[in-house]
Amino acid sequence: MGEERKYDLEERLIHFAVMVANLSETLTDSVFGRYMGGQVVRSACSPALNYGEAKSAESLTDFIHKMKICLKELRETLVSLKIIQIKPLVKNVDMLTIALQECNELISILVLPFTERIETLYSMSCSINLILMKCFVIF
């Protein structure tokens, strides 16, 4: 029997931030390359940091707000990665392709109609940690 795969959203967000940081270090050394490198690093790191804050949310409203910030920053990162691809600012296309795919997957995880699931669990007096486990398949 195969090893059970662990899906930990926080770990994925952290690895994504590092992936994009590594990618940014390979961008062309031009004014635009440096600008986009800084921009994409900021937006790619933000979801991991905001997710960490969401885990300690003070209310359901605070939690949903922080999770929406995660989604917004991932969408911004996706646009930045597409700009980097179209310009092109990077020679390692494989690294960029992997980052684009992971960004799309993370967006898909957060876009699922999680608000309704969160509100249902919250109405059942579930803790924020239980909500995270039930909504984002964290083991």
C-alpha positions in Angstrom: 0.0 0.0 0.0 1.3 3.5 -0.9 2.2 6.2 1.5 -0.7 8.5 2.3 -0.1 12.0 0.9 -0.3 14.8 3.4 -2.0 18.0 2.1 -1.0 20.9 4.4 -2.0 24.2 2.9 0.4 26.1 5.1 3.4 24.0 3.9 2.3 24.4 0.3 2.1 28.2 0.7 5.5 28.3 2.3 7.1 26.2 -0.4 5.4 28.3 -3.1 6.8 31.5 -1.5 10.3 29.9 -1.6 9.8 28.6 -5.1 8.9 32.1 -6.4 11.8 33.7 -4.4 14.2 31.3 -6.1 12.6 32.1 -9.5 12.9 35.8 -8.8 16.7 35.4 -8.4 16.9 34.1 -12.0 15.1 37.1 -13.6 17.0 39.3 -16.0 19.1 42.1 -14.3 17.2 44.9 -15.9 15.1 47.7 -14.4 11.9 45.8 -15.2 13.3 42.5 -14.2 14.3 43.8 -10.7 10.9 45.5 -10.4 8.9 42.4 -11.3 11.2 40.3 -9.1 10.5 42.4 -6.0 6.8 42.6 -6.8 6.3 38.8 -7.4 8.2 38.0 -4.2 6.0 40.3 -2.1 2.8 38.9 -3.5 3.9 35.3 -3.4 5.0 35.5 0.3 1.9 37.2 1.5 -0.5 34.2 1.3 1.7 32.1 3.6 2.0 35.0 6.1 -1.8 35.8 6.0 -2.7 32.1 6.3 -0.6 32.0 9.5 -2.6 35.0 10.8 -5.9 33.4 9.7 -5.1 30.4 11.9 -5.3 32.7 14.9 -8.3 34.7 13.7 -10.3 36.4 16.4 -13.6 35.8 14.7 -15.2 34.2 11.7 -15.2 37.5 9.9 -11.5 38.0 10.6 -10.8 34.5 9.4 -12.7 34.9 6.1 -11.1 38.3 5.5 -7.6 36.9 5.9 -8.4 34.0 3.7 -9.7 36.3 1.0 -6.4 38.3 1.3 -4.6 35.0 0.6 -6.7 34.5 -2.5 -6.2 38.1 -3.7 -2.4 37.9 -3.3 -2.3 34.5 -5.2 -4.2 36.1 -8.0 -1.8 39.0 -8.1 1.1 36.6 -8.1 -0.4 34.7 -11.0 -0.7 37.9 -13.1 2.9 38.8 -12.2 4.1 35.3 -13.3 2.2 35.7 -16.6 3.9 39.1 -17.2 7.3 37.5 -16.4 6.4 34.8 -18.9 5.2 37.1 -21.7 8.0 39.6 -21.4 10.1 37.1 -21.1 12.2 37.9 -18.0 13.4 34.4 -17.2 15.5 31.8 -19.0 14.4 28.8 -16.9 11.0 28.3 -18.4 10.5 25.0 -16.5 10.8 26.8 -13.1 8.3 29.4 -14.3 5.9 26.7 -15.6 6.0 24.9 -12.2 5.3 28.1 -10.3 2.4 29.0 -12.6 0.9 25.5 -12.1 1.3 25.6 -8.3 -0.2 29.1 -8.2 -3.2 28.0 -10.2 -3.7 25.0 -7.9 -3.5 27.1 -4.7 -6.0 29.5 -6.2 -8.3 26.5 -6.9 -8.0 25.3 -3.3 -9.1 28.7 -2.0 -11.7 29.5 -4.6 -13.8 26.5 -3.9 -17.0 27.7 -2.2 -15.3 27.7 1.2 -17.3 30.6 2.6 -20.5 28.4 2.8 -18.6 25.5 4.3 -16.9 27.8 6.9 -20.2 29.4 7.9 -21.8 26.0 8.3 -19.0 24.7 10.5 -18.9 28.0 12.4 -22.7 27.7 13.1 -21.9 24.3 14.6 -19.5 26.0 17.0 -16.4 24.5 15.4 -13.1 26.1 16.3 -11.0 27.9 13.6 -8.5 24.9 13.6 -11.4 22.4 13.0 -12.7 24.7 10.2 -9.2 24.7 8.6 -9.0 21.0 8.8 -12.5 20.4 7.3 -12.3 23.1 4.6 -8.7 22.7 3.4 -8.1 18.9 3.9 -5.3 19.3 6.4 -4.3 16.1 8.3 
